[in-house]
Amino acid sequence: MVKPAHPFAEFSLSAQRITLRFLTAADAPAIYRIFSDRDVMRFWSRPPMADPHEANVHVQDVCAGYRSGDALQLGIERNDDRALIGTCTLFHFHWGSRRAELGYALAHAAWGQGLMHEALAALVTYAFNDLDLNRIEADVDPRNVASARSLVRMGFRKEGHLRERWIVSGEVSDSDLYGLLRIDWPPRVR
C-alpha cells in the first residue's frame, strides 16, 4: 500500500464522553496547559513546553501533518463542557507495511476517569477500519505503569525492551515496545 495522497480530510470521532477532533490555532492555550505540565510530560521523549509560543508552533506542525498525511494528532474534547483535555496521535506511518505508531497525553485533572481508554478505542478502530492499518505500535517508559496498563487493556502486547533509548533533559530512560495487530482488535473479553 502506498501513502494516500491526502488521507486526513477533517473528521471527528465520537465516544460516550469524548470527541476526537482536528486541532486548530484556537487550541494552542489548552495545548500549552497540557504539554507544559511536568506530571503529564514526566515519561515523554521531550521536556515540557516552557513557552506558550511552543504550543502555537506545535499546532502549526500538527496542521501540516494533516495536510501532508505524515501524522494525525487529534484533540480529545470532553463532551459535557467541550474542554480540550488531551491528544492522541498516529505518526511514523509506514504505509507499505500498513503500520503506525501511537502516542497520547491527557491533562492531569482528567486522569483515572477512563477517558483515554475511550479516546484510544475510537482512534484504534479508525486506524484499522478506515486507514486499513495492520499494526499499531507504542513506546512506553517502563516506569509509566498506568500507560502500559492502558495499552494492555486495549489488547496491545509487550514485544520488547530497549535500554537507554531516550535522554531527556539529561535523564536516561528505557522504552518498552508494545504492538497491536488488526486481527487482535477488538480485544476479547477475558
C-alpha positions as CSV (number, residue, x, y, z in Angstrom):
1,M,0.0,0.0,0.0
2,V,1.3,3.4,-0.8
3,K,0.7,6.6,1.2
4,P,-2.7,8.1,0.3
5,A,-2.5,11.5,-1.4
6,H,-4.5,13.3,1.3
7,P,-5.6,10.8,3.9
8,F,-6.6,13.3,6.6
9,A,-9.6,15.4,5.4
10,E,-11.2,16.8,8.5
11,F,-13.4,14.5,10.5
12,S,-14.3,13.7,14.1
13,L,-14.7,10.5,16.1
14,S,-17.3,10.3,18.9
15,A,-17.3,8.2,22.0
16,Q,-19.6,8.2,25.0
17,R,-17.9,11.1,26.9
18,I,-15.4,12.5,24.5
19,T,-15.0,13.5,20.9
20,L,-11.7,13.3,18.9
21,R,-11.3,16.3,16.6
22,F,-8.8,18.1,14.5
23,L,-6.8,20.8,16.3
24,T,-6.9,24.5,15.3
25,A,-4.9,27.6,16.3
26,A,-7.5,28.3,18.9
27,D,-6.4,25.2,20.8
28,A,-2.9,26.5,21.5
29,P,-3.6,27.7,25.0
30,A,-5.1,24.3,26.0
31,I,-2.2,22.5,24.3
32,Y,0.2,24.6,26.3
33,R,-1.6,23.9,29.6
34,I,-1.4,20.1,28.9
35,F,2.1,19.9,27.5
36,S,3.7,22.3,30.0
37,D,2.6,20.2,32.9
38,R,5.6,18.3,34.3
39,D,3.3,15.4,35.6
40,V,1.9,14.9,32.1
41,M,5.3,15.1,30.4
42,R,7.2,13.0,33.0
43,F,7.6,10.0,30.8
44,W,7.6,11.7,27.4
45,S,10.6,11.7,25.0
46,R,10.8,15.5,25.2
47,P,10.7,18.0,28.0
48,P,7.6,20.0,29.0
49,M,6.8,23.1,26.9
50,A,8.4,26.2,28.6
51,D,6.8,28.9,26.5
52,P,3.3,29.4,25.1
53,H,4.8,30.1,21.7
54,E,5.8,26.4,21.6
55,A,2.1,25.5,21.6
56,N,1.4,27.7,18.6
57,V,4.3,26.1,16.7
58,H,3.1,22.7,17.7
59,V,-0.4,23.3,16.4
60,Q,1.0,24.6,13.2
61,D,3.1,21.4,12.9
62,V,0.0,19.3,13.6
63,C,-1.9,21.0,10.9
64,A,0.9,20.5,8.4
65,G,0.8,16.8,9.4
66,Y,-2.9,16.7,8.4
67,R,-2.1,18.2,5.0
68,S,0.9,16.0,4.3
69,G,-0.6,12.8,5.7
70,D,2.5,12.3,7.8
71,A,0.8,12.5,11.2
72,L,-2.7,12.6,12.7
73,Q,-2.9,14.2,16.1
74,L,-6.5,14.6,17.3
75,G,-7.6,16.7,20.3
76,I,-9.6,14.9,23.0
77,E,-12.6,17.1,23.7
78,R,-14.8,16.4,26.7
79,N,-18.5,16.3,25.5
80,D,-20.1,17.9,28.6
81,D,-18.1,21.1,28.6
82,R,-16.2,21.0,25.2
83,A,-12.9,21.4,27.0
84,L,-9.8,20.1,25.2
85,I,-8.2,17.7,27.7
86,G,-5.6,15.8,25.7
87,T,-4.5,14.4,22.4
88,C,-3.9,11.1,20.8
89,T,-1.8,10.7,17.7
90,L,-0.9,8.3,14.9
91,F,2.5,9.0,13.5
92,H,5.5,7.5,11.8
93,F,3.3,5.9,9.2
94,H,4.8,3.1,7.1
95,W,2.1,2.8,4.5
96,G,3.8,-0.1,2.7
97,S,3.6,-2.2,5.8
98,R,0.3,-0.7,6.9
99,R,1.6,0.4,10.3
100,A,1.9,3.5,12.5
101,E,2.9,4.5,16.0
102,L,0.5,5.7,18.7
103,G,1.1,8.5,21.2
104,Y,-1.2,10.2,23.7
105,A,-1.4,12.7,26.5
106,L,-4.1,13.6,28.9
107,A,-4.4,16.6,31.3
108,H,-3.6,15.6,34.8
109,A,-7.0,16.6,36.1
110,A,-8.6,14.0,33.7
111,W,-6.5,11.1,34.8
112,G,-8.2,8.0,36.2
113,Q,-11.6,8.5,34.6
114,G,-11.3,6.1,31.7
115,L,-11.4,9.0,29.2
116,M,-8.2,8.0,27.5
117,H,-9.5,4.4,27.0
118,E,-12.5,5.9,25.1
119,A,-10.2,8.0,23.0
120,L,-7.8,5.3,22.2
121,A,-10.6,2.8,21.4
122,A,-12.1,5.3,18.9
123,L,-8.7,6.1,17.3
124,V,-7.6,2.4,17.0
125,T,-10.9,1.5,15.5
126,Y,-10.5,4.3,12.9
127,A,-6.9,3.2,12.2
128,F,-7.9,-0.4,11.5
129,N,-11.2,0.2,9.8
130,D,-10.7,3.5,7.9
131,L,-7.0,3.7,7.3
132,D,-6.7,-0.1,6.8
133,L,-3.7,-0.4,9.1
134,N,-2.5,-3.8,10.1
135,R,-0.3,-2.9,13.1
136,I,-0.1,-0.1,15.7
137,E,3.0,0.3,17.9
138,A,3.6,2.2,21.1
139,D,6.8,3.0,23.0
140,V,6.3,3.5,26.8
141,D,8.7,4.3,29.6
142,P,8.7,1.2,31.8
143,R,8.1,3.5,34.9
144,N,4.8,4.6,33.3
145,V,2.8,1.8,34.7
146,A,-0.6,3.5,34.1
147,S,0.2,3.9,30.4
148,A,1.3,0.3,30.0
149,R,-1.8,-0.8,31.7
150,S,-3.9,1.2,29.3
151,L,-2.2,-0.4,26.3
152,V,-2.7,-3.9,27.7
153,R,-6.3,-3.2,28.4
154,M,-6.6,-2.2,24.7
155,G,-5.2,-5.5,23.6
156,F,-1.6,-4.4,23.0
157,R,1.2,-6.9,23.8
158,K,4.6,-6.1,25.2
159,E,7.0,-7.1,22.5
160,G,10.3,-5.7,23.5
161,H,12.5,-3.6,25.8
162,L,15.1,-1.0,24.6
163,R,17.7,0.0,27.1
164,E,18.6,3.7,27.5
165,R,16.6,4.7,24.4
166,W,15.8,8.3,25.4
167,I,17.8,11.1,27.1
168,V,15.5,14.0,28.0
169,S,16.9,16.9,30.0
170,G,19.8,14.8,31.0
171,E,17.7,11.9,32.3
172,V,18.3,8.5,30.6
173,S,15.3,6.2,30.3
174,D,14.4,2.8,28.7
175,S,11.4,2.0,26.4
176,D,9.1,-0.9,26.4
177,L,7.6,-1.6,23.0
178,Y,4.0,-2.6,22.5
179,G,2.2,-3.8,19.4
180,L,-1.4,-4.4,18.4
181,L,-2.4,-6.3,15.3
182,R,-5.7,-5.8,13.4
183,I,-6.6,-9.5,13.9
184,D,-6.5,-8.9,17.7
185,W,-8.9,-6.0,17.6
186,P,-11.2,-5.6,19.3
187,P,-9.7,-7.4,22.3
188,R,-11.6,-10.4,23.5
189,V,-13.3,-10.2,26.9
190,R,-11.3,-12.4,29.3
